């Protein structure tokens, strides 16, 4: 048995070695989790929407013809206006007044490859609207415009549903939507290839689940992935099968609503509702973010997968920290024994 002074020296040595080791392993644990599904990618706050008229920005569409500009619009309860915004400053540089129908609840906006801007008046929180529709118009750019848009009435096979997500394939022009259901996954629907302005366009249920509380979506410019966001996360889908590939947690905002891929295909913009809402640039890459080991069927499953990954990382971290502590403890004891023997 060690004398009292030696025991104290042993405790001191072990403390000096084990505590930094534990802190080191905690840092390593965080590094491991960064690569797990459900984590946050690199992001940069670019600007804030300065226009006091934009109180509930509910969609974003990055301009294809005017570099550095993005389009947005308010949620329900406001005039049908599309705002053209300078991304770098957040200042409004154009306003387009939309005519051509009774617009009630615009939830998503998107640009196709041919310069047509699509406005989705598909919001239906009470799931009772019979006048939901898409509107199309030429991309307006900066300045003041008054446009009579083309109206395409939309219906669903099983009655009204709430939709906040419009997805446009940049190559084929195919249009998809994701429903928003309270507290459970929604569904992906495909719209007819050729839309009619004279009759209702029946959406087809694809039988594939969409994320819980989907608020917006966008295709990559190469058409290989479809991004669907919720208030807190973005989910990445293979548009050929609508199977989920992975998910990422988004930077915290007041109420995450919108997303639009930038022209470089290396980043996308996300936005939020509320006055002076931010425009945030989020890094995008297919590298190092491959399919999950098993494709979750809903965002509930994706979240469970993420939590499982985090749990495994925590277990690995704890085990490694414990092993390192044992090694250091043994080393400390040997060191102290040698010092005691010399004395």
VMD Tcl script that draws the C-alpha trace (Angstrom):
set ca {
  {0.00 0.00 0.00}
  {1.31 3.46 -0.94}
  {1.95 5.97 1.82}
  {-0.38 8.98 2.09}
  {1.94 11.37 0.27}
  {2.42 8.93 -2.60}
  {-1.34 8.42 -2.94}
  {-1.82 12.18 -3.22}
  {0.89 12.40 -5.87}
  {-0.74 9.52 -7.78}
  {-4.11 11.29 -7.75}
  {-2.48 14.49 -8.98}
  {-0.69 12.72 -11.82}
  {-3.82 10.85 -12.88}
  {-5.91 14.05 -12.82}
  {-3.39 15.88 -14.96}
  {-3.43 13.06 -17.50}
  {-7.02 11.80 -17.53}
  {-8.96 15.10 -17.52}
  {-7.25 16.48 -20.67}
  {-7.66 13.06 -22.25}
  {-11.40 13.13 -21.57}
  {-11.67 16.60 -23.06}
  {-9.69 15.44 -26.08}
  {-11.96 12.47 -26.61}
  {-15.05 14.64 -26.27}
  {-13.71 16.79 -29.08}
  {-13.00 13.69 -31.15}
  {-16.55 12.51 -30.51}
  {-17.92 15.72 -31.97}
  {-15.66 15.32 -35.00}
  {-17.02 11.82 -35.60}
  {-20.63 13.03 -35.35}
  {-19.99 15.69 -38.01}
  {-19.85 12.94 -40.61}
  {-23.05 11.25 -39.40}
  {-26.45 11.62 -41.01}
  {-28.55 14.42 -39.59}
  {-25.74 16.92 -38.90}
  {-25.25 20.55 -39.94}
  {-23.22 21.49 -43.05}
  {-21.16 24.65 -43.42}
  {-23.26 27.78 -43.85}
  {-22.87 31.55 -44.19}
  {-25.32 34.33 -43.38}
  {-25.40 36.38 -46.59}
  {-27.98 39.11 -45.87}
  {-31.42 39.88 -44.45}
  {-34.58 40.68 -46.42}
  {-34.82 44.41 -45.71}
  {-38.17 45.16 -47.31}
  {-40.77 45.70 -44.57}
  {-43.45 44.35 -46.92}
  {-41.84 40.90 -46.84}
  {-43.17 39.64 -43.53}
  {-43.63 35.91 -44.26}
  {-41.21 34.87 -46.99}
  {-42.40 31.39 -47.90}
  {-40.37 30.48 -50.99}
  {-37.15 31.24 -52.87}
  {-36.18 30.94 -56.52}
  {-32.64 31.88 -57.57}
  {-32.66 33.75 -60.88}
  {-31.19 32.01 -63.92}
  {-31.02 35.14 -66.10}
  {-29.95 37.73 -63.54}
  {-26.95 36.64 -61.46}
  {-27.15 37.60 -57.81}
  {-30.93 37.95 -57.70}
  {-33.56 35.78 -56.01}
  {-37.36 35.82 -56.02}
  {-39.60 35.47 -53.00}
  {-43.21 36.11 -51.95}
  {-45.32 36.24 -48.81}
  {-47.45 33.47 -47.38}
  {-51.26 33.75 -47.17}
  {-53.01 36.99 -46.26}
  {-50.97 39.33 -48.47}
  {-51.24 40.77 -51.97}
  {-49.98 38.45 -54.73}
  {-46.62 40.17 -55.20}
  {-43.30 38.64 -56.20}
  {-40.26 40.44 -54.84}
  {-36.94 40.48 -56.69}
  {-34.13 40.68 -54.12}
  {-30.39 41.27 -54.35}
  {-28.93 38.29 -52.50}
  {-25.77 40.03 -51.30}
  {-27.56 43.05 -49.78}
  {-31.10 41.80 -49.11}
  {-32.52 44.89 -50.83}
  {-35.63 44.64 -53.02}
  {-34.83 45.63 -56.62}
  {-38.13 44.68 -58.24}
  {-41.81 43.98 -57.53}
  {-44.19 42.04 -59.79}
  {-47.96 42.25 -59.28}
  {-49.59 38.95 -60.29}
  {-53.01 38.90 -61.92}
  {-55.01 36.15 -63.57}
  {-56.85 34.50 -60.69}
  {-57.75 34.60 -57.02}
  {-54.52 33.78 -55.20}
  {-54.93 32.79 -51.53}
  {-51.99 30.88 -50.07}
  {-48.73 30.96 -52.02}
  {-46.24 28.56 -50.47}
  {-43.56 27.86 -53.07}
  {-41.91 29.48 -56.08}
  {-39.58 27.96 -58.66}
  {-37.90 28.64 -62.01}
  {-37.70 26.16 -64.86}
  {-34.87 25.90 -67.39}
  {-36.81 27.94 -69.97}
  {-37.08 31.12 -67.93}
  {-40.61 30.56 -66.67}
  {-41.37 31.38 -63.06}
  {-43.89 29.11 -61.35}
  {-45.90 30.25 -58.34}
  {-47.64 27.54 -56.31}
  {-50.93 28.64 -54.75}
  {-51.34 25.22 -53.15}
  {-51.39 26.03 -49.44}
  {-54.43 24.56 -47.69}
  {-53.97 24.25 -43.93}
  {-57.59 23.22 -43.40}
  {-57.54 20.82 -46.39}
  {-60.77 22.12 -47.89}
  {-59.76 24.34 -50.81}
  {-61.11 23.50 -54.25}
  {-59.41 26.38 -56.08}
  {-55.71 25.54 -55.68}
  {-53.57 26.22 -58.73}
  {-50.17 26.86 -60.25}
  {-49.42 30.17 -61.98}
  {-46.73 30.70 -64.58}
  {-45.15 33.88 -65.93}
  {-41.91 34.93 -67.63}
  {-39.07 35.56 -65.19}
  {-39.57 39.25 -64.31}
  {-36.11 40.41 -63.22}
  {-35.65 43.82 -61.57}
  {-38.10 46.72 -61.89}
  {-41.86 47.07 -61.46}
  {-44.15 44.76 -63.42}
  {-47.85 43.94 -63.70}
  {-48.35 40.49 -65.20}
  {-51.38 38.39 -66.06}
  {-50.12 34.90 -65.28}
  {-51.39 31.65 -66.75}
  {-53.44 29.64 -64.28}
  {-53.42 25.83 -64.01}
  {-56.03 24.41 -61.63}
  {-54.83 21.41 -59.60}
  {-56.77 18.59 -57.93}
  {-55.91 15.41 -56.05}
  {-57.25 11.85 -56.29}
  {-58.46 11.69 -52.67}
  {-59.60 15.25 -52.10}
  {-57.87 18.41 -50.83}
  {-54.42 18.24 -49.23}
  {-52.02 20.86 -47.94}
  {-48.97 21.50 -50.15}
  {-46.02 23.82 -49.50}
  {-43.43 22.18 -51.75}
  {-43.10 22.46 -55.53}
  {-40.22 20.64 -57.27}
  {-39.29 21.30 -60.92}
  {-36.94 18.99 -62.80}
  {-34.59 21.39 -64.65}
  {-34.13 19.05 -67.60}
  {-37.45 17.35 -68.28}
  {-39.63 20.12 -66.85}
  {-41.52 17.51 -64.81}
  {-43.31 18.96 -61.79}
  {-43.68 17.27 -58.42}
  {-45.21 18.31 -55.13}
  {-44.89 17.09 -51.55}
  {-47.85 17.25 -49.19}
  {-47.60 18.60 -45.66}
  {-49.45 16.58 -43.03}
  {-49.60 17.30 -39.31}
  {-47.22 15.15 -37.27}
  {-46.70 12.42 -39.89}
  {-45.06 11.94 -43.30}
  {-46.74 13.35 -46.38}
  {-46.70 11.98 -49.93}
  {-44.98 12.82 -53.21}
  {-47.25 13.56 -56.17}
  {-46.47 14.07 -59.85}
  {-48.34 16.62 -61.94}
  {-49.27 15.92 -65.58}
  {-46.47 16.49 -68.08}
  {-48.68 18.87 -70.02}
  {-50.71 21.20 -67.87}
  {-54.08 22.50 -69.01}
  {-55.41 26.01 -68.47}
  {-58.99 24.92 -69.20}
  {-59.44 21.84 -66.99}
  {-58.20 20.59 -63.65}
  {-54.79 18.94 -63.60}
  {-55.02 15.76 -61.52}
  {-51.92 15.03 -59.45}
  {-50.78 11.41 -59.29}
  {-49.82 9.89 -55.95}
  {-46.37 8.28 -56.33}
  {-46.79 6.13 -53.23}
  {-43.61 7.47 -51.71}
  {-43.48 9.27 -48.33}
  {-42.22 12.83 -48.05}
  {-40.79 14.38 -44.86}
  {-42.93 15.38 -41.92}
  {-43.93 19.06 -42.28}
  {-42.24 19.66 -45.64}
  {-42.10 23.41 -46.31}
  {-40.24 23.77 -49.64}
  {-38.07 21.95 -52.14}
  {-35.68 22.28 -55.08}
  {-33.84 20.19 -57.65}
  {-30.11 20.36 -58.16}
  {-29.26 21.97 -61.49}
  {-27.92 18.69 -62.85}
  {-31.22 17.02 -61.93}
  {-29.66 14.20 -59.93}
  {-31.07 15.08 -56.51}
  {-34.21 16.65 -55.10}
  {-33.94 18.59 -51.85}
  {-36.95 18.88 -49.54}
  {-36.71 21.00 -46.43}
  {-38.63 21.12 -43.18}
  {-38.36 23.74 -40.44}
  {-35.12 22.18 -39.19}
  {-33.68 19.79 -41.79}
  {-33.11 19.14 -45.49}
  {-33.76 15.70 -47.00}
  {-32.05 14.52 -50.18}
  {-33.95 12.24 -52.58}
  {-33.20 10.28 -55.71}
  {-35.85 11.69 -58.09}
  {-35.82 8.51 -60.17}
  {-37.28 6.50 -57.30}
  {-38.05 9.16 -54.64}
  {-36.07 7.12 -52.14}
  {-34.39 9.02 -49.31}
  {-30.59 9.18 -49.50}
  {-29.60 11.28 -46.48}
  {-30.59 14.26 -44.34}
  {-28.84 17.28 -42.83}
  {-29.77 19.61 -40.00}
  {-30.12 23.23 -41.08}
  {-28.90 26.35 -39.25}
  {-31.39 27.54 -36.65}
  {-33.79 30.23 -37.89}
  {-37.09 31.60 -36.61}
  {-39.18 29.37 -38.88}
  {-37.41 27.54 -41.69}
  {-39.52 27.82 -44.84}
  {-37.65 28.10 -48.13}
  {-34.83 26.65 -50.22}
  {-33.38 27.21 -53.70}
  {-30.30 25.74 -55.39}
  {-27.73 28.25 -56.64}
  {-26.40 28.09 -60.19}
  {-23.02 26.65 -59.21}
  {-24.65 23.52 -57.71}
  {-22.17 23.87 -54.85}
  {-24.55 25.71 -52.51}
  {-28.18 26.51 -51.90}
  {-30.00 29.36 -50.19}
  {-32.41 28.87 -47.33}
  {-34.77 31.41 -45.80}
  {-37.17 31.93 -42.95}
  {-40.49 33.57 -42.22}
  {-40.66 36.75 -40.15}
  {-39.60 40.37 -40.70}
  {-35.96 40.97 -41.65}
  {-35.57 37.25 -42.28}
  {-32.12 35.90 -43.21}
  {-30.77 34.54 -46.47}
  {-28.30 31.79 -45.59}
  {-25.95 30.06 -48.04}
  {-25.42 26.38 -47.26}
  {-22.63 24.32 -48.79}
  {-23.75 21.45 -51.03}
  {-21.71 18.50 -52.20}
  {-22.39 14.94 -53.23}
  {-18.92 13.95 -52.06}
  {-18.79 12.28 -48.67}
  {-22.55 12.37 -48.27}
  {-23.60 9.11 -49.88}
  {-26.73 7.06 -49.25}
  {-27.60 6.00 -45.75}
  {-26.98 2.35 -44.90}
  {-30.72 1.79 -45.11}
  {-33.09 4.21 -46.81}
  {-35.53 5.57 -44.22}
  {-39.15 5.71 -45.36}
  {-39.91 8.97 -43.60}
  {-38.27 11.78 -41.71}
  {-39.17 9.95 -38.48}
  {-37.01 7.06 -39.67}
  {-34.30 9.46 -40.79}
  {-34.29 11.07 -37.37}
  {-34.07 7.65 -35.72}
  {-31.13 6.78 -37.97}
  {-29.43 10.04 -37.04}
  {-29.99 9.43 -33.32}
  {-28.66 5.89 -33.71}
  {-25.53 7.21 -35.43}
  {-25.06 9.76 -32.67}
  {-25.54 7.05 -30.03}
  {-22.96 4.82 -31.68}
  {-20.55 7.75 -31.88}
  {-21.13 8.48 -28.19}
  {-20.51 4.83 -27.30}
  {-17.32 4.76 -29.36}
  {-16.20 8.00 -27.77}
  {-16.90 6.71 -24.27}
  {-15.15 3.42 -24.94}
  {-12.12 5.14 -26.42}
  {-11.98 7.65 -23.59}
  {-12.24 4.84 -21.04}
  {-9.47 2.88 -22.75}
  {-7.23 5.90 -22.92}
  {-7.91 6.70 -19.26}
  {-6.89 3.15 -18.27}
  {-3.67 3.43 -20.26}
  {-2.84 6.79 -18.75}
  {-3.74 5.60 -15.27}
  {-1.38 2.67 -15.61}
  {1.32 4.94 -17.00}
  {0.84 7.37 -14.12}
  {1.13 4.57 -11.56}
  {4.32 3.25 -13.15}
  {5.79 6.74 -13.26}
  {4.99 7.36 -9.61}
  {6.36 3.94 -8.59}
  {9.67 4.71 -10.32}
  {9.90 8.08 -8.62}
  {9.16 6.48 -5.21}
  {11.76 3.72 -5.82}
  {14.47 6.26 -6.60}
  {13.72 8.04 -3.33}
}
mol new
graphics top color blue
foreach p $ca { graphics top sphere $p radius 0.5 }
foreach p [lrange $ca 0 end-1] q [lrange $ca 1 end] { graphics top cylinder $p $q radius 0.2 }
display resetview
